[in-house]
Amino acid sequence: VQLQASGGGLAQAGGSLRLSCAASGRTFSTYRTGWFRQAPGKEREIVAAIMWSENSAYYADSVKGRFTISRDIAKNTLYLQMNSLKPEDTAVYSCAAGLPAALNWSTGYTYWGQGTLVTVSS
């Protein structure tokens, strides 16, 4: 599976961005997929995850109510809609697919896309 992330950029605080992650090579159908982020000087953290075959999702507390993870099965594409952005959301965001034991687990992801930088100005 090859993952291609896009959609990062510069936004003002309170603004919105939508990230996309297109998969090629095979479908996501049996996987769990997620978005991660890594801010400068910090460890990578899971932001949101979704089961491809079911519409159940997990969100980190820091983004709950502001970010929405979704998928388009026909397009084999994962999305992250980010609203009410804050400067602390600034990070490199990456998409991943794999078989973590649970949606809130950050381990168990096998396939990773390249990161896309999101910068939120105050």
C-alpha positions as CSV (number, residue, x, y, z in Angstrom):
1,V,0.0,0.0,0.0
2,Q,1.3,3.4,-0.9
3,L,-0.2,6.4,0.8
4,Q,0.0,10.0,-0.5
5,A,-1.0,12.8,1.9
6,S,-1.8,16.3,0.8
7,G,-3.7,19.4,1.9
8,G,-1.3,20.9,4.5
9,G,-0.5,24.5,4.5
10,L,-0.8,27.7,6.4
11,A,-4.0,28.7,8.2
12,Q,-4.9,31.4,10.7
13,A,-6.1,30.5,14.2
14,G,-9.8,29.7,13.9
15,G,-9.5,28.6,10.3
16,S,-9.8,25.3,8.6
17,L,-7.9,22.9,6.5
18,R,-8.7,19.5,5.0
19,L,-6.0,16.8,4.6
20,S,-6.4,13.9,2.2
21,C,-4.6,10.6,2.0
22,A,-5.0,8.6,-1.2
23,A,-4.1,4.9,-1.2
24,S,-2.8,2.9,-4.1
25,G,-1.7,-0.7,-4.4
26,R,-4.6,-2.1,-2.5
27,T,-7.7,-1.0,-0.8
28,F,-8.0,-0.1,2.8
29,S,-10.8,-2.5,3.3
30,T,-9.3,-4.7,6.0
31,Y,-7.3,-1.9,7.7
32,R,-7.7,0.7,10.4
33,T,-6.5,4.0,9.2
34,G,-5.4,7.0,11.1
35,W,-3.8,10.5,11.2
36,F,-0.8,11.3,13.3
37,R,1.1,14.5,13.9
38,Q,4.5,15.4,15.2
39,A,5.3,18.9,16.4
40,P,8.8,20.2,16.6
41,G,10.5,18.8,19.7
42,K,7.6,16.5,20.5
43,E,6.8,12.9,20.0
44,R,4.5,11.7,17.3
45,E,0.9,11.4,18.5
46,I,-2.2,9.9,17.1
47,V,-4.8,12.5,16.2
48,A,-7.7,10.4,14.9
49,A,-8.4,6.9,13.6
50,I,-11.2,5.1,11.8
51,M,-12.1,1.6,10.9
52,W,-12.4,1.4,7.1
53,S,-15.1,-1.2,7.1
54,E,-17.2,0.6,9.8
55,N,-17.8,4.2,10.5
56,S,-16.5,4.2,14.0
57,A,-13.8,6.6,14.9
58,Y,-11.4,7.7,17.7
59,Y,-10.2,11.2,18.4
60,A,-7.5,12.5,20.7
61,D,-8.9,14.7,23.4
62,S,-7.0,17.7,22.0
63,V,-8.9,17.6,18.7
64,K,-12.3,16.2,19.7
65,G,-15.1,18.4,18.5
66,R,-12.8,20.3,16.1
67,F,-11.4,17.6,13.7
68,T,-13.4,15.0,11.8
69,I,-11.9,11.9,10.2
70,S,-13.7,10.3,7.3
71,R,-13.2,8.1,4.3
72,D,-14.4,7.7,0.8
73,I,-14.5,4.0,0.1
74,A,-15.0,4.4,-3.7
75,K,-11.9,6.7,-3.9
76,N,-9.9,4.7,-1.4
77,T,-9.1,8.0,0.3
78,L,-8.9,9.1,3.9
79,Y,-9.6,12.7,5.0
80,L,-9.1,14.8,8.1
81,Q,-11.2,17.9,8.3
82,M,-9.6,20.3,10.7
83,N,-11.8,23.2,12.0
84,S,-11.2,25.9,14.7
85,L,-7.5,25.4,14.2
86,K,-5.1,26.5,17.0
87,P,-1.4,27.4,16.9
88,E,-0.8,24.2,18.9
89,D,-2.1,22.2,16.0
90,T,1.0,23.2,14.1
91,A,2.8,19.9,13.2
92,V,3.7,17.5,10.4
93,Y,0.6,15.3,9.8
94,S,0.9,11.8,8.4
95,C,-1.6,9.2,7.5
96,A,-1.1,5.5,8.2
97,A,-2.9,2.2,7.8
98,G,-2.5,-1.0,9.6
99,L,-4.0,-3.3,12.2
100,P,-3.6,-1.8,15.6
101,A,-5.4,-3.7,18.3
102,A,-7.7,-0.8,19.0
103,L,-8.5,2.5,17.4
104,N,-6.9,4.5,20.2
105,W,-3.6,2.6,19.8
106,S,-0.8,4.4,18.1
107,T,1.2,1.2,17.4
108,G,0.4,-1.5,14.9
109,Y,0.4,0.7,11.8
110,T,2.3,-0.8,8.9
111,Y,2.0,1.7,6.0
112,W,2.8,5.3,6.3
113,G,2.4,8.3,3.9
114,Q,4.8,11.1,3.8
115,G,4.0,14.0,6.1
116,T,2.3,17.2,5.2
117,L,3.1,20.3,7.2
118,V,0.3,22.3,8.8
119,T,1.1,25.7,10.2
120,V,-1.4,27.6,12.2
121,S,-0.6,31.3,12.9
122,S,-2.0,33.2,15.9
